[in-house]
């Protein structure tokens, strides 16, 4: 079998755990995460209801409370009150379930016929999962407002722009009901101003969701926690432990302040699942907080990560990647042929090779060619985005084994390929 895996499978694998992997956002694996995943595979329970495997539900509640405390989430998000946390497969599922909860909540108030009038707001830098969730939730396509975020706000959503758009929508009889803000956007790690945006959402009776899929992990460090300030006015908060928190894929942590909103939107109660504990309302049945019925014992791997590494080691882990990203940023600054395009906040550096003779369309082609040239060497893997019409290269540090020597080696490949491309374009 090993022979076949080596011959047929591995040549087609992109090695996300390689120390030379700098594309998209990281997807961490670790010994603790792996052991938790193995234990889960061995037990192979299907914990849809509490009764289906009480330890699975109980452990999930406990570890999400722990993680909420590490992130200094407000107490309303803890399981002791009306809120609580749940592990979803992905951030896409997280935004879908809270959108459904918010939609049903507003429709109970204004009447089911108003679906066509409901409006969702976010910046155009928001992850495409929001748009997909809107499609699935039956939101009218024109009512998913992706407001333009520009370089003047470092690609963060402007509260003034949001306010104006909401006022215009209200005057034409639409119903604003959902705002999604992001801490660490996918393209460039922009941070939306949560407090100002959240206040606008609350004063208009809207659900406020915060997507911190990637950057949430950094907020366990006191020096980065301020990027989440304002989360106290949010209704839901999401971070992917499977990105940059040493927890094997998949493990997307979602917290809500009012779990009954999720349950009212997603609960079913068929005869074959009825049991005393659920009927007496004494337990959490996570099937009512998610799309599928069946669910894996995912909390085991997060539990292992938190128990085996602990907060201090996790903080050091994050800080080290941010230090390496800063190092890469300094390397770029020393080469006048390149520029850093947006301020680096976490461990992603957005940069580009400057166009020859300020020819922007040539610049886009040049950077596209540079990306292909670097990736085709197989010695480093980076990805791209487009910001304000410019083709930008993304260098995301975050693989567990990445050290300074790997960053230096990737930079050397980038410089060498840039030299060749510039010589060809003269
Ligand atoms: N939100 C942000 C900010 C992201 O960066 C990503 C993916 O990179 C997502 C959501 C979607 O994540 P998932 O693959 O968990 O659905």
Boltz pocket constraint, residues with backbone or C-beta under 6 A from the ligand:
constraints:
  - pocket:
      binder: B
      contacts: [[A, 25], [A, 89], [A, 90], [A, 91], [A, 92], [A, 93], [A, 127], [A, 129], [A, 182], [A, 183], [A, 184], [A, 185], [A, 186], [A, 211], [A, 212], [A, 213], [A, 214], [A, 240], [A, 252]]
      max_distance: 6.0
